[in-house]
Amino acid sequence: MRWLLALGLLLLAPVLGQGQEVRTAVTLEEVEALLQAWGFRHERMEGDGKPHLLLYFGDLKATLQLLLCEDTRCRALLLQAVFTGFTPEDRPDHARLNGWNREKLFSRAYLDEDGDPVLEADLDLEGGVTNGAIRAFLENFRDSMREFTGWIGF
């Protein structure tokens, strides 16, 4: 009887896996199409000779860069949000950001060369990810950004 169940699952596997395209690299156009389909507000930007995307999460913004590229196909995504406008006395210090890095998952924080707090997260596509994993990456970062603003008093 177990072999019959195993055979049935084996035959159903291709059907159950439909709709789960696995990506090991993406183009900027593919990412834009996904963002559009999921309703993420964004715009294409040019900088440092590399196009990237500016994402709007309510009143918060983040850049989405494609990394580890060969031609137009890229094997990693980087989300980054820089928080500016702090007075020197209100700016969070290294200890505060180190606390974030110790306690939180899926993102990291640091002070940039201007002393502004930065939140980042990256996604490695090389092992293969589904569109759902890319969407979860974006949503997790959005949620982390919202929590981070309270963490740093933004």
C-alpha positions as CSV (number, residue, x, y, z in Angstrom):
1,M,0.0,0.0,0.0
2,R,2.9,2.4,0.8
3,W,4.3,1.9,-2.7
4,L,1.0,2.9,-4.2
5,L,1.0,6.1,-2.2
6,A,4.6,6.8,-3.1
7,L,3.8,6.2,-6.8
8,G,0.9,8.5,-6.6
9,L,3.0,11.3,-5.0
10,L,5.7,10.8,-7.6
11,L,3.1,11.2,-10.4
12,L,1.6,14.2,-8.8
13,A,4.9,16.0,-8.2
14,P,5.0,17.8,-11.5
15,V,1.4,19.0,-11.1
16,L,2.0,20.2,-7.5
17,G,5.1,22.1,-8.5
18,Q,3.4,24.1,-11.3
19,G,3.6,27.8,-10.9
20,Q,6.8,27.6,-8.9
21,E,9.3,28.9,-11.4
22,V,12.8,28.7,-9.9
23,R,15.1,31.6,-10.8
24,T,18.8,31.6,-10.5
25,A,19.2,35.0,-12.1
26,V,17.0,37.9,-13.1
27,T,17.1,40.9,-15.4
28,L,16.0,44.4,-14.3
29,E,13.0,44.0,-16.6
30,E,11.9,40.8,-15.0
31,V,12.2,42.4,-11.5
32,E,10.1,45.4,-12.7
33,A,7.4,43.0,-14.1
34,L,7.2,41.2,-10.7
35,L,7.0,44.5,-8.8
36,Q,4.3,45.7,-11.2
37,A,2.3,42.4,-10.8
38,W,2.6,42.6,-7.0
39,G,1.6,46.3,-6.8
40,F,4.9,47.7,-5.5
41,R,5.3,51.3,-6.4
42,H,8.7,51.9,-8.0
43,E,10.7,53.8,-10.6
44,R,13.9,53.1,-12.5
45,M,16.9,55.2,-11.6
46,E,20.3,55.6,-13.2
47,G,23.4,55.9,-11.1
48,D,27.0,54.8,-11.2
49,G,26.3,53.6,-14.7
50,K,24.1,50.9,-13.4
51,P,20.3,51.1,-13.4
52,H,18.5,50.3,-10.2
53,L,15.0,50.7,-8.8
54,L,13.7,53.1,-6.2
55,L,10.9,51.4,-4.2
56,Y,8.3,53.3,-2.2
57,F,6.9,51.7,0.9
58,G,4.4,54.3,2.1
59,D,6.5,57.3,3.1
60,L,9.7,55.2,3.2
61,K,12.0,54.6,0.2
62,A,14.6,51.9,-0.6
63,T,16.8,51.2,-3.5
64,L,16.9,47.7,-5.1
65,Q,20.1,46.9,-6.9
66,L,20.9,43.9,-9.0
67,L,24.4,42.5,-8.3
68,L,26.7,39.7,-9.6
69,C,25.6,40.4,-13.1
70,E,26.8,38.9,-16.4
71,D,25.4,40.8,-19.3
72,T,21.8,41.6,-18.2
73,R,21.3,38.6,-15.9
74,C,22.0,39.1,-12.2
75,R,22.4,36.5,-9.4
76,A,21.8,38.7,-6.3
77,L,19.5,41.4,-5.1
78,L,20.4,44.1,-2.6
79,L,17.8,46.3,-0.8
80,Q,19.1,49.4,0.9
81,A,17.5,52.3,2.8
82,V,19.4,55.3,4.1
83,F,17.9,57.4,6.8
84,T,19.0,61.1,6.7
85,G,18.1,64.3,8.5
86,F,19.3,63.5,12.0
87,T,20.9,66.2,14.1
88,P,24.3,65.1,15.5
89,E,22.9,64.7,19.0
90,D,19.9,62.6,17.8
91,R,21.8,60.4,15.4
92,P,21.8,56.7,16.5
93,D,25.3,55.4,17.4
94,H,27.1,52.2,16.7
95,A,25.9,50.6,19.9
96,R,22.3,51.1,18.9
97,L,22.8,49.7,15.4
98,N,24.8,46.8,16.8
99,G,21.8,46.0,19.0
100,W,19.7,45.7,15.9
101,N,22.2,43.4,14.3
102,R,22.2,41.2,17.4
103,E,18.5,41.0,17.8
104,K,16.9,41.1,14.4
105,L,16.9,38.7,11.4
106,F,17.0,39.2,7.7
107,S,18.6,42.7,7.6
108,R,21.7,44.5,8.9
109,A,22.3,48.0,9.9
110,Y,25.4,50.3,9.9
111,L,26.4,53.9,9.8
112,D,27.5,55.1,6.3
113,E,30.5,57.4,5.7
114,D,28.3,60.5,6.5
115,G,27.2,58.9,9.8
116,D,23.6,58.2,8.5
117,P,22.0,54.9,9.5
118,V,21.6,52.4,6.7
119,L,19.5,49.2,6.6
120,E,20.3,46.5,4.1
121,A,19.3,43.0,3.1
122,D,20.4,40.8,0.2
123,L,19.1,37.8,-1.6
124,D,21.3,35.2,-3.3
125,L,19.5,33.7,-6.3
126,E,22.2,31.3,-7.3
127,G,20.8,28.3,-5.5
128,G,17.4,29.0,-7.0
129,V,14.5,30.9,-5.6
130,T,10.8,31.1,-6.5
131,N,8.9,34.3,-7.2
132,G,7.3,33.8,-3.8
133,A,10.7,34.0,-2.2
134,I,11.5,37.2,-4.0
135,R,8.2,38.7,-2.8
136,A,8.8,37.6,0.7
137,F,12.3,39.2,0.6
138,L,10.6,42.5,-0.4
139,E,7.9,42.3,2.2
140,N,10.3,41.3,5.0
141,F,12.5,44.3,4.1
142,R,9.4,46.6,4.1
143,D,8.5,45.3,7.6
144,S,12.1,45.6,8.8
145,M,12.2,49.2,7.6
146,R,9.1,50.1,9.5
147,E,10.4,48.6,12.7
148,F,13.9,50.1,12.1
149,T,12.5,53.6,12.0
150,G,11.2,53.2,15.6
151,W,14.5,51.5,16.6
152,I,16.5,54.6,15.5
153,G,13.9,57.2,16.4
154,F,13.3,58.3,12.8
